[in-house]
Amino acid sequence: MGRYIGSFYCSSGRRRWTSGVVATPQSECATRRPDGGGQATLTAVEIEDLLFIREEEKLARDSYITLGGIWDLMVFENIALSEQRHMDAVKNLLVKYDLPDPVVDESDVGFFVNQDLQ
């Protein structure tokens, strides 16, 4: 049985995606102060996952922007706005942990630093 720690779900099982949150084995979970105070230290896996998630959310947003441009349906605009909120939430975590933002220009639809997403 795992437990939520910060933004990541840590479990003793294999790494998997859970409700849009990355699950990592207990040994890879971020280090937290027992009293809950202070800033956490992220593992290399968590940093890699945050950077990927930021661009993955942009990919989703860009897809709905593109679909909205083709079919001009409000549903695509609504979903694109939702994906933008996800992007903003991950960006806040990047700022919190002083990590570089892989999204160079949010307005550049279809451009990604991660070549797996390009």
N, C-alpha and C positions, 0 to 999 in steps of 0.2 A: 504494500500500500504506500503510495507516494503522498506528498504534501505540497501545497502551493508555497513557493518561496519567491517573493518579488513578482516578477513577470513570467517566471518559468515554473513549470510543473516538474518536480524532481521525483523520480521513482527508482526503485531498485531493478526495474526491468530494462528492456532494450529501448533505444531512442526511437521516438515516434512523434507524429503530429497529433495534437489533441486540442480540438476546439480553437484552432488558430494559434495555439501556444505550443512552444517546443517542449517536448518531454525529453529529459536527459537522465542517464543513470545517476544514482545517488552520488557516486564518486566524482561525477563531473559537475555537480551542482555548485552554484556560486557560494562563496564563503560569506556568512552573515554573522553579525554580532549577536550573541544569545539574547541580549536585552532588546534587540530590534532597532537599536540606535545606530547612527553612523551610516556611512555609505558602504554598500556591498562591493566586493571584488568579484568581477566576472571572470569566468574561465575562458579559455581560448575558444572553446566550442560555443559558448553563449555569445561571445563577440561575433564570431562567424555567422551564427544564426541570426542575430539582430541585423547585421549588414545585409544578409540575404533577404530577410523578411521585409526590410525597407524597400528594396527594389522589387520584390515579389508583389507587394501591395501596389507599387507604381505600375507594374505590368497589368494587374487587374484593373486599376483605374484607367490606364491608357486604352485598354481593350474596350471598356464601356464608353469612353469618349469617342473612340473610332466608330463603334456600333451606333452610337447616338447620332454621329455625323452622317451615317448612311441612311438610317431609318427614321430619324427625328422623332423618337418616342420618349416621352417623359420618364419611363421606367429606366432607360439607360442613363439619363442624367441623374436620377435619384441614386442609382447604384454607384455611379462614378463619384458622387459626393460622399457616399458611405465609405468607399475605398480611400478617398482623400482623408477622411477622418482617421482611418487606420494608418495611413502614411504619417499623418501628423502625430499620432500616438507613439509610433516607433521612433520618429524623429526626436520627440521629447526624451525618450530613453537614450538615444545617441548623445544628446546634449547632456543629460544627467551623468552619463558615464564617460563624458569627454571623448567620444569616439568620432572618427571621420564619417561624414555622410556620403555614401556612394552615389546618391542622387545629385548629380552636378547641376542640373537645371530642370526643375519640376515641370516647366512648360514645354520641354522637348519631348513630345509624345513619341514613344517607340525607341528612345535611346536608353541603353543600360550599360553600366560599367561591367557587370557580370556577363561574360560572353555566353554563358548557358541560357541566359534570358534574352539575349539579343536576337 
